[in-house]
């Protein structure tokens, strides 16, 4: 059973019982002390997770290094020798008796502090302080940016762990106290971390998990009136329904979110990725084209970048990203010549991007369109399909896997041709190499 030390007791009071939460506050105290003492060396002092676990279990046999003790004293306001002693070793000290000529303080009167100016100011400061400062919030927000920027290079497997840790840290800090502005920002960061996990879950085919994370993102973003994050999370719910084959639901979720804020920049993604693609699968040509037109109109209104923005970004869709989604919708509608014409216009932007997934998906769309023509170009289509698999192999995701299979099914009338057989074999080999969640 863990030995109950004053250190453990104080950390529990401050909701710092996880290493992630403790590390943030310890680092902040180290930086503050380094500045106050004029000793930059203190800012680099760190506590390992193993050392932290020993502290929490009360297993320490001697005090930590002097610099670590100084920072703990800065953080918790108690001498290090007291922090690591058993709570029972330091019973509450009885108050010293007042001199005869000093009247006792009116402690029994609960309103007595209302007449003490110092107490009023002290209480205000206590309410305004919290377990997270602006430096920490900026750091956590920057991690969201790093994850979205690196997503198409590292994939869900490479970024799941740090995204999950970021979300857990947000939950831990939210269990403590912050002033309203800091708490709102912490809600936003935690909502976005959960939303990112929801998007990653779609890309790995874990649809129930995606729904849960998106529901959390919606709950937190709505609690603070963060419409930007709320609409992004709705778009990810639509995205999940689309790849689960629930096209009516994908359209309905996106449409409801667009109705909430028709002119919002996030509506571009909801219209192109959510509505247009689902309507294409449902065969509703007029509504799909209307959604694409509205998305491009909003793109012009908001001056979005022309290039291919990250698929997981919280920024508005870039124009090339919107056109790539329109391409997918028009493939489903068998608007073949339009697809091939748009693909030529997109080619330079897509090939210049860092997104292997986008290059792969556009190739698959073009390959499908080539099979839809009156005079199908089977060999070229299969060549594009093989290129798509090669591009996506290092970081496989559900969308590429699904469209690769769809292309092979579309090529069924030409299975006797060597190009189709070779593509099918490459597809089977790739499927055997995928982890269970991706292999389906």
VOMIRO-392235 format. One record per residue: x, y, z of N, C-alpha, C in turn. Coordinates in steps of 0.02 Angstrom, whole numbers, plus 32768, in hexadecimal, padded with zeros to 4 digits. Atoms other than C-alpha are relative to their C-alpha. Example, Ala and Ser with C-alpha at 12.3 -4.5 7.8 and 13.67 -1.06 7.14 Angstrom:
<gugus>
802D7FC5800082677F1F8186802D803C8000/7FD67FC57FFD82AC7FCB81657FD980378025/
</gugus>
This chain:
<gugus>
802A7FC48000800080008000802C803E8000/7FD67FC48003804880AC7FD2800380248043/7FF97FD87FC3808E811080637FE580457FF3/80227FBF8009802781AE807A802F80388015/7FD47FC87FF280A0823F806B7FDC80427FF3/801C7FBE800C807E82F8806C800380117FB5/7FFA7FF5804880BD82FD7FB87FC47FE37FDB/803880218021803A82807F807FBF8025800F/803E7FDE7FEC7FB282DC7FE07FF980427FDA/80047FC080237FDD83857F927FF67FF77FB5/800A800D80477FE8833C7EE27FB87FEA7FF1/8046801480097F3D82EC7EF87FD2803D8004/80297FC47FFA7EF483937F308003802A7FC1/7FF77FD7803C7F3983E57E937FF27FD97FBF/8010802B803A7F0083577E1E803E7FF47FD5/7FC1800C80237FB583307DF080187FB8800D/7FED80447FEF7FB282757E1080147FD67FC3/7FE48023803B7FDE82447D5C804280217FEE/7FBE7FE58011808E82597D1C7FFB80397FCD/80077FCC8033805482BE7C857FED8043801E/80167FC27FE17FFA833F7CEF8037801D802E/7FCA7FE97FD3808783477D70803A801E7FD9/7FC77FE98027810C835B7CEA7FF680477FE6/800E7FBC801880B783F57CA2800B80348037/7FFB7FCF7FCA80AD844C7D4B80478003801D/7FBB80007FE7815B84167D83802D80287FD1/7FD77FDA803081A7845B7CE27FF3804A8005/800F7FBA7FF8814B84FE7CFA8022801D803E/7FDF7FE97FC3818B850C7DAE804B80057FF6/7FB77FFE800D823C84E47D708012803F7FD9/7FF17FC48027823485707CF07FF9803F802A/800A7FC67FD581EF85EB7D6F803A80098031/7FCA7FFD7FCF827585C07DEF804280137FDE/7FC37FEF802582FF85CA7D6C8003804B7FF2/80027FB8800E82C7867A7D40800980298040/7FFC7FDB7FC082B286B37DF580477FFC801D/7FBE800A7FE1835986697E2C803980147FD1/7FCB7FF0803083B7869F7D8F802C7FC57FF1/7FD9803D800A83ED85EA7D787FE07FD77FC8/80208023803883BF85AA7CC880037FB48004/7FF880497FF983FB84FC7CF77FC27FDF801D/803A801D7FDE836084E17D627FC77FF17FCF/8037800A803082EC84EE7CCB80037FBC7FDE/7FF9804080228330844A7C867FF97FC48030/800980377FD0831583E47D267FBF7FDB7FF1/803B80278010829B83567D057FF97FC68030/800F803A7FD6824882C77D647FE87FC97FD1/80158038802B8238821D7D107FBE7FE3801A/8040801F7FEC819381BF7D12800C7FCB8036/7FF280347FCD81E581347D77800B80218044/7FF47FDD7FC1822181B07DFA7FBE801A801C/80417FE77FEA817381FE7E017FD77FC88020/802680387FE5812481537E1D80197FEC8046/7FE580107FBD819B81327EAF7FE980338033/80187FCC7FD2816B81D87EFC7FB87FF48014/8047800A7FF180B281B17EEE7FF47FC3802C/8008803B7FD680CA81087F3F802380068043/7FDE7FF47FC1813381527FCC803C7FD4800B/7FC7802E7FF981C780DF7FA6804380238008/7FC07FDC7FFE824C81687FAD80237FF58042/7FD8800C7FC482D8814180288029803D8013/7FDD7FC17FF1833281E8801A7FE580377FD3/801A7FC78027830A82957FD9801D80017FBA/7FE57FF88044831D82B87F1E803A80318000/7FC97FD1800883AB83227EDC7FEB80468016/80127FBD7FE783B483D47F227FD9802A7FCF/80247FD78030837B84277E807FB87FE97FF9/8044801B800482E483B47E757FD88015803D/80227FEB7FC382BA83DC7F2A7FEC804A7FFD/80107FB8800582C384977F087FC3800C7FD4/80387FF7802E824984877E777FBF7FE78020/803C801A7FDD81D0841B7EDD7FE980328035/80127FCE7FCE81D6849E7F667FDF803D7FDF/801E7FC9802681B085257EE47FB97FED7FEB/804180178019811E84BD7EA17FCD7FF88037/803080147FCC80CF84857F458003802A803F/7FFE7FD27FC8810685097FC280107FE18043/7FEE80217FC181488490804580487FE77FFA/7FBB80197FFF81F78459807980027FB87FE7/7FFB8043801C823483BD80207FFF7FC98036/7FFF80337FCB8254836080C47FB97FF2801A/8046800A7FEB819C837B80F17FD97FDA7FCA/8026801E8037815D8347804480087FB47FFF/7FF48048800681AD829A804D7FF97FDA8041/800E80217FC08181827581017FB87FE88001/804580177FF980E6821581327FD58038801C/802E7FCD7FE78050828281517FF97FFB804C/8008800A7FB78042823481FF803B801C8027/7FC57FE57FDD80F1827482287FFB804A800C/80097FB87FF980B38326821A7FB880108012/80447FF17FEC80148338827F7FF4804B7FFD/800F7FB980037FBA83DE8272801B8024803E/7FE37FD97FC98012846182DA7FCA802A8022/80307FD87FDB7FAA84B083638012804A7FFB/7FF17FB980077F9A856C834E801E801C8041/7FE27FE17FC5800685D583C27FCD802C8023/80317FD67FDB7FA3862C844D800E804A7FF2/7FFA7FB8800B7F8186E4842E801380238040/7FF37FD87FC37FC6876684A67FBE8017801D/803E7FEF7FDC7F48879D85277FDE803E7FE5/801F7FC180177F30884884D97FEA7FFE7FB7/8016800680457F08880684297FBF7FD97FFD/8041802480027E5087DB840C80027FC97FCB/8002803680327E2D873883B17FDE80167FC0/80207FF180417E00873F82F77FBB7FE27FFF/8045801980007D45872B82DA7FF67FC77FCE/8003803780307D59868282837FBA7FE37FF9/8042802080027CAA864A82AE7FD180247FCF/802B7FD9802D7C6086D3824080157FF37FB8/7FEB801280447C608693818C800A803D7FD3/7FF97FC4802A7C57874581488039802D8017/7FCC7FD57FE47CEA878681AB803380137FCB/7FCC7FF180327D61877981157FE980367FCF/80197FCD802D7CEE87EE80B4801680468014/7FEB7FBE7FE87D31887D811E804C80058005/7FB780017FFE7DE9884E810C8019800B7FB9/7FE97FF280457E3388A2806F80337FCD7FE7/7FCD803080167EC8882B806B7FE17FBC7FF0/80218040800C7E56879380777FD880027FBF/80267FFA803E7DE987D47FE9802D7FF87FC4/7FD0800580387E7F87EA7F76801D7FBA7FFA/7FE4804380017EC887427FA87FD07FCE7FE3/8032802F801A7E2686E97F827FF780097FB4/80057FF380487E19873E7ED7803A7FE07FDB/7FC6801E80207EC987067EAE7FFB7FB57FFD/800880487FFD7EA186567EE37FD07FE87FCA/8031801380337E0986517E70801C80097FBA/7FE67FF080437E6B869B7DDE80397FD37FEC/7FC7802B80117EFD86217DE97FE77FBB7FEC/8014804380147EFB85717DA6803C7FD37FF7/7FCA803180087F6084D77D7B801F80017FBB/7FE37FFB80437F8D85127CCC800B80497FEF/7FF27FBA80127FE085B17C8C7FFE80067FB3/80047FF380487FE386027BDF80377FDC7FD9/7FC980238022808B85B57BB57FEE7FB77FF3/801580468007804585077BD37FC97FF97FCC/8036800280317FA7852C7B6F801B80087FB9/7FE37FF58043800F856D7ADE80257FC17FE8/7FDC803E8011807A84D07AE47FCF7FCA7FEA/8030803480117FE2845D7AE37FDF800F7FBC/801E7FEE80407F9284BE7A5380317FF47FC7/7FCE800B8035803484B379F180067FB67FEF/7FFE8048800F802E83F57A027FC87FEC7FD1/8037800D802F7F8583F579AA801880117FB9/7FE87FEA80427FD68456791A80337FCE7FE4/7FCC802F8017806A83DE79127FE07FBF7FE8/8021803E80137FF88346790B7FDD80077FBD/80237FF8803F7F8D838C787F8031800A7FC6/7FCE7FF58036802783C3781C80247FBF7FED/7FD9803D800D807C8319782D7FD57FC47FEE/802B803B80047FE482AA781A80097FD97FBF/7FFB802480407FF68282776180467FE57FF3/7FBC801C800680AF825B777A80097FC58031/7FF680337FCD80A581F378197FC57FD08008/803A802C7FFD7FF481AD780F7FE57FF68046/801F80097FBE7F7F8179789C802A7FD78030/7FD780297FD37FF480F478E180398027801E/7FC87FD97FE78083816F78F07FED80378030/80147FC67FD8801D81F679467FCB7FF18034/803580107FD07F99819A79AA8016800A8048/7FE97FFE7FBB8002818D7A4880058047801B/7FF87FBC7FE5803082457A597FBD80267FFF/80417FE080007F7F827B7A297FD77FE9803D/8023801C7FC67F3782087AAF801B801E8041/7FE17FE27FC57FB3824C7B2F7FEA80498008/80167FBB7FFE7F8282FE7B027FB98005801A/804580007FE87ECA82D77B1C7FFD7FEF804A/7FFF80147FBA7EEE82807BC280188039802D/7FE77FC77FD97F5283167BFE7FC980368006/80377FCF7FFD7EC083877BD17FCC7FEC8032/803180187FD07E48831B7C35801A800A8048/7FE47FFA7FBD7EBD831B7CCB800080498017/7FFE7FB97FEE7ED583D77CC97FBA801C800B/80457FE77FF87E1A83F67CB47FE17FEB8042/801980157FBE7DFD83977D57801580318036/7FEA7FCE7FD07E5784277DAD7FDC80427FF6/801F7FBD80037E3584E27DB48026802D7FD0/7FE27FCE802C7E5485677D2F7FD2803D7FFE/802B7FC7800D7E1686187D127FDA7FF47FBF/802C800F80397D8C86207C8D80247FFF7FBC/7FE07FFE80417DFC86527BFA802D7FC47FF4/7FD4803A80067E7A85C87C1C7FD77FC07FFB/8029803D80027DF185487C3A7FE07FF87FBB/801E800480427D9E85737B9580337FE67FCD/7FCD8017802E7E41855C7B3880117FB6800B/7FF280467FF17E6084B77B917FC97FD37FE6/80388026801D7DB2847B7B5E800B7FF87FB5/7FF7800180487DDA84A97AA980377FCF7FEC/7FC8802D800F7E82844E7AA97FEC7FB8800A/801480447FF07E3883B37AFB7FCD7FE67FCD/8031801380337DA583B27A8280227FEE7FBE/7FDE800C803F7E1A83BC79EE802B7FC18002/7FD8803E7FFA7E8C83327A307FD27FC37FF9/802F803780077DF482C17A417FE77FFA7FB8/8016800180457DB982F3799480337FE17FD2/7FCA801D80297E6182C7794880027FB48008/800280487FF57E57821B79997FC57FE17FDA/8039801880257DAA8209794C800F7FF97FB6/7FED800280477DEE8231789E80307FC57FF4/7FD0803780077E7F81B778B77FDD7FBD8003/8025803F7FFA7E04813178EC7FDC7FEE7FC0/801F800D80417DA68145784780347FE47FD0/7FCC8015802E7E49813277E8801A7FB9800E/7FEC80447FF07E6A808D78427FC57FD08001/803B802B80037DB9804B782E7FDE7FF38043/801E80097FBD7D8C805A78E87FC580308008/80377FD080047CE380AC78CA7FDC800D8043/801F7FF07FBF7C9280977978802C802E802B/7FD27FD67FDA7D2E80E479C77FFF80477FE3/80037FBF80207D26817279497FC380268017/803E7FE07FEA7C72819679798006801A8048/7FF97FEC7FBA7C9F819C7A32802C803E8007/7FD37FC67FFB7D3082147A1C7FE0803F7FE2/80217FC6801D7CCA828579AA7FC9801A802E/80347FEB7FD07C3C82877A29802080288039/7FDD7FDA7FCC7CB982C07AAD801480457FE7/7FEB7FC0801D7CFD83487A3A7FC4802F7FFB/803C7FD780057C4C83867A1B7FE980198044/80167FED7FBC7C2083867AD4802B8039801C/7FD37FCE7FE47CB983EB7B057FFD80417FD8/80017FC380287CB284657A737FBE8026800A/80407FDE7FF57BF984897A8E7FFD80208045/80007FE47FBC7C1884A87B47801F80468002/7FE07FBF80007C84853E7B1A7FED802A7FC2/80177FDA803B7C2A85757A7B803580047FC9/7FCC800280327CBC85447A0B7FE47FE37FBF/80228017803C7C5F853A796580307FE17FCE/7FCF801980307CFD851C78FF800F7FB6800D/7FF180457FEE7D2A847C795D7FC27FD47FFB/803F802680037C74844679687FF17FEA7FB8/800F801180467C5C844E78AA80337FD07FE4/7FCD802F80167D0283F6788E7FEF7FBA8018/801280427FE47CCA836879017FC37FE37FDC/8039801880277C23835D78A480177FE67FBC/7FE5801780407C85834F780280227FBD8007/7FDE80407FF57CEA82C0784C7FCD7FC8800D/803580327FF87C4A826778817FE47FEC7FBB/8018800F80447C0C827677CD80337FD67FDA/7FC98025801F7CB6823877907FFF7FB78016/800380447FE67CA6819F78017FC57FDA7FE3/803C8022801C7BF5817877C5800B7FEE7FB7/7FF3800D80477C2E8185770F802A7FC17FF7/7FD4803B80097CBA810577237FE47FC28021/8023803B7FE67C47809577877FC87FEA7FD1/8032801280327BD5809376ED7FBA801A8010/80417FE47FED7B4880F677427FF880457FDF/7FFD7FC280277B35817976BA7FC780308012/80387FD57FEA7A8981BB76EF801380258040/7FEB7FE27FC17ACE81DA779D803880337FF6/7FC87FD2800E7B6D822A775A7FE680427FE6/801C7FC3801C7B0782A676F57FD880268035/802B7FDF7FCE7A8C82C97783802980238036/7FD67FE17FCC7B1582EC7803802180407FE5/7FDF7FC6801D7B708362778D7FCD80387FF3/80347FCE800F7ACE83BA77587FEA8024803F/80167FE17FC17A9A83D8780D803480328019/7FCB7FD37FE97B42842678358004803E7FD4/80007FC6802D7B3D8496779A7FC6802E8010/803B7FD77FEF7A8E84D077CA800D802A803E/7FF07FDA7FC27AD585067872802680407FF1/7FD87FC480127B4F8581782080117FFB7FB6/7FF7800B80487B3A85837761803C80237FE2/7FCA7FD9801E7BC28605774280437FF88024/7FC2800B7FD97C4585C477BC80357FDF7FD4/7FCC802080287CEF8592777180007FB48005/800280497FF97CDA84E277B77FCA7FE07FD5/8035801A802C7C3F84D07749801C7FE87FBE/7FE18017803F7CB484BA76B4800E7FB58003/7FF280487FF87CEF841276F67FC07FD88006/803F80247FF67C4083E0772B7FDB7FF67FBD/8021800580407BFE8402767C80257FD27FD0/7FDA802780317C8B83B47617800E7FB98018/7FED80417FE67CC6832576857FC47FDA801B/803A80207FE27C21830576DC7FC77FF67FD0/803C800580297B8D832D766C800D7FE77FB9/7FF8801080477BD0832475B980137FB77FF6/7FEA8045800A7C27827C75CC7FC97FCE8011/8037802D7FED7B95822B76277FC880037FCD/80347FF980337B18827175A980147FDE7FBF/7FE88025803B7B86822C751E7FF27FB68007/800E80487FF57B79817E756A7FB67FF17FFD/8048800980017ABD8197757A7FE2800D7FBB/80177FF480447AB281C774C17FD980407FF7/80247FC080057A6C827574E1802D80347FDF/7FD27FD580277AC782D474577FF3804B800E/800F7FB87FF87A6C837C746C8016801A8044/7FED7FE97FBD7A8583897528804B7FFD800A/7FB880057FF97B39834E751C8023803B7FDE/7FE27FC780237B6483D2749A7FF180418024/80117FC47FDA7B0984557501802F8007803C/7FD47FFE7FC67B728427759A804780147FEB/7FBC7FEE80197C14843175338003804A7FEF/80017FBA80127BE284DA74ED8000802E803C/80027FD77FC37BB9851F759880437FFE8025/7FBE80057FE07C5F84DF75DE8033802D7FDD/7FD17FD580257CC0853775547FEF804A8009/80157FBB7FF37C5A85D5756F801A80188043/7FE67FEF7FBE7C8785D57627804D80058000/7FB77FFD80057D3D85B375FA801580457FE6/7FF07FBD801B7D3F865475937FF280368034/80137FCE7FCF7CE786B5761C803280058039/7FD280017FC77D61868176A3804A80037FEB/7FBB7FFA80177DFD868C7637802D7FC78017/7FD9803A7FE97E3985DC765F803D7FF77FD3/7FC4800B80297EE685A676227FF07FD37FC4/800F8028803C7EEC8558757380177FB78007/7FE180427FFE7F5184C075A97FD87FCB8024/801E803C7FE17F2D841875F9800E8002804B/7FF77FFD7FB77F17843876B37FFF7FBA801D/7FFF80417FDF7F3383AA772E7FB97FE7800A/8043801D7FFA7E9F833377337FE480078046/801680017FBA7E97833C77F1800180468020/7FF87FBD7FE57EB383F878057FBF801E8019/803A7FD97FE87E3D846878697FF880407FD7/80077FC6802C7E5B84F077E77FCD7FF17FC9/802F800D80377DDC8508775A80227FD97FC8/7FE7802680397DF0849476C5801F802F7FCD/7FE57FDD80397E6684D576407FDA7FEC7FC1/8027800C803D7E1F84DE758F80107FBC7FE0/7FEE8040801F7E80844775507FE27FC68027/801F80357FD77E4083DE75E27FB67FFA7FEF/8047800080127D8D841075B77FF67FE07FBB/8006801C80437DA783E674FE800E7FB57FFF/7FF280487FFB7DF1833D752C7FC37FDA801A/803D801F7FE77D538315758E7FC980017FCC/80307FFC80377CE9835174FC800D7FC97FCD/7FED8035802F7D4982D7748F7FE37FBD8016/801A803F7FE57D17824675017FB47FFC7FF8/80497FFE80087C60827C74FE7FED7FF27FB8/8011800780477C608285743F80127FBA7FE5/7FF1804680127CB281D974307FC37FD58011/803A80277FEC7C1F819174917FC4800D7FD2/80377FEE802D7BA881ED741B800F7FED7FB8/7FEA801580427C0981A873858002803B7FCF/7FF77FC5802A7C268258734480487FFF7FE6/7FBC801480117CC0821372EE802A80387FE2/7FD77FCE80227CFA829D727B800F803B802E/7FF57FCB7FCF7CE4831F730580387FEC8030/7FCC80197FD27D4F82B47379804580057FE0/7FBE800080207DDC82A272FB801880477FF3/7FEC7FBA800B7DDA835C72D2801680208041/7FED7FE37FBF7DDD838E738A80417FE38019/7FC380207FE97E66831173AE803E801F7FDF/7FC87FDF80227ED68364732C800E80448020/7FF87FBF7FDF7EB7840D737F80207FF98045/7FE7800C7FBC7EE083C3742A80467FE38001/7FC4802A80017F77835F73F4803D8023801F/7FC47FDF7FE87FFE83E074167FFE800C804B/80067FF27FB97FBB841274C280067FC0802A/7FFF80407FDB7FA3835D74F980467FE28000/7FBE801E8005804B832074BA803580288026/7FD07FD67FDD80A383B3750C7FF77FFC804C/800E80027FB88055838F75B780287FC88022/7FDE80347FD880A1832776447FD27FC5800D/803180327FEE800482BD764C80007FC47FD1/8001803D80288024820E760A7FB97FE47FFB/8046801880017F7081E376397FD980237FC9/80257FDC80337F2A826C75C980157FEC7FBA/7FE8801580427F98823A75387FE47FBA7FF0/801A804480097F5F818675527FB580027FF0/80497FFE80087EA581B175607FEC801E7FBD/80107FE280417EA4822174C7800E7FCE7FC8/7FF1803380327EF8819774627FC87FCB7FFD/803680327FFF7E71811D749B7FC0801B7FE1/803B7FE2801E7DE78196746B800780037FB4/7FF57FFC80487E3381B273BF7FFE7FBB7FE0/80018045801B7E4D80F773A77FB97FE77FFA/8046801580037D9680D773D07FDC80227FC6/801F7FDC80377D61815F735680147FE27FBC/7FE9801D803F7DCA810E72CE7FDB7FBF7FEF/8027803D800C7D6A806C72E57FB780107FF0/80467FEC800C7CC580CC72D97FF6801B7FB9/80067FE280447CEA8112722B7FE17FCE7FCF/801D802D80327C9480CE719180357FD17FE3/7FC9802B80157D3D808D715A80327FFC803A/7FD780027FC47D8D805A7200804A7FF47FF1/7FB7800980057E4A806A721080167FD6803C/7FF6802D7FC77E627FD2727E804980008016/7FB980057FED7F207FCA72788017803F8026/7FED7FC27FDE7F36808172A77FE080048045/80237FFF7FC07EB48070733180247FD48033/7FDF802E7FD17F0D7FDB737E804680198013/7FBF7FE37FF17FB5803273717FF980368036/800D7FCC7FCD7F6E80C673D37FEE7FE08043/801280237FC27F25804C7452803E7FE58023/7FC2801A7FE37FCF7FFB746C802A8039801F/7FDD7FC57FE5801F80A774827FE080168042/80247FEA7FC47F9980D2750280117FD4803C/7FF0802E7FC97FBC8037756B8048800B8017/7FBA7FF57FEE807880567565800780408029/7FFD7FC17FDB8060810A759F7FE67FF98047/802180047FBE7FEF80D97630801C7FC9802D/7FE8803A7FD9804B803B7668802380128041/7FDE7FF27FC180BC808E76EA7FD180168038/802F7FE77FCE802780E077437FB97FF17FE8/80428013801A7F87808077167FC8801F8029/803C7FE67FDE7EDE80CF773F7FC37FE37FDF/803D802080167E2B8094772A7FE980187FBC/801A7FE5803E7DFF8109769B80247FE47FC3/7FD9801D80377E8C80CB762B7FF07FB67FF8/8010804780037E68801776577FBD7FF47FDF/8043800A801A7DAF802876307FFD80107FB5/80047FED80467DC68082758A802A7FD17FD4/7FD8803080267E4E800775557FD77FC17FF2/802B803A800A7DD37F78756F7FC8800F7FCF/80367FEC802E7D497FD8751680187FFE7FB8/7FE4800080447DBB7FED747F80057FB97FE5/7FF9804680157DDE7F3274797FBC7FE27FEF/80448019800E7D247F0B74827FE6801D7FBE/80157FDF803E7D047F8973F680217FDE7FC3/7FDB801F80377D867F2E738D7FED7FB77FF4/8014804680057D2B7E87739F7FF57FE77FB8/800B801980457CF77E7E72E580417FF17FDA/7FC1800980237DAF7E7F72B580337FD78029/7FD480267FD37DF57E04733680307FD27FD9/7FD4802C80277E407D9A72AA803E80257FE7/7FC77FD980197EB77E27727A80387FFF8034/7FC680057FD37F657E1F72C28006803E802E/7FFB7FC47FD87F5E7ED572FE7FD37FFD803D/803080067FC87EC67EB0736B80187FCB8031/7FE780357FD37F117E0E73AD803B80198029/7FC67FE57FDC7FB27E6873DB7FEA80318037/801A7FD17FCE7F517EF174347FE07FDA803A/802180287FCC7EE97E70749180337FDE802E/7FCC80217FD87F867E1474CA80228033802E/7FE27FCD7FD67FD57EB675087FD180138039/80327FF07FCD7F347EDD75657FFE7FCA8036/800180377FCF7F347E3175B8803F8001802C/7FC27FFE7FDA7FEB7E3E75EC7FFE80398032/80057FC57FD47FCC7EEB76347FD17FF1803B/803080117FCB7F357EA97695801E7FD38035/7FE0802D7FCF7F9F7E2176E680328025802B/7FCD7FDA7FDB801F7EA4771D7FE180308032/80207FCE7FD57F9F7F1477727FF47FE38045/801480177FBD7F807F0C782F7FB67FF07FFF/804680177FFF7ED87EBE78627FCD80387FF6/80307FC980067E7E7F6678737FFB801A7FBA/80007FE780447EB27F9777C57FED7FCB7FCD/800E8035802F7EA27EEF77727FB67FF27FFA/8048800A80017DE97EEB779E7FED7FB78004/
</gugus>
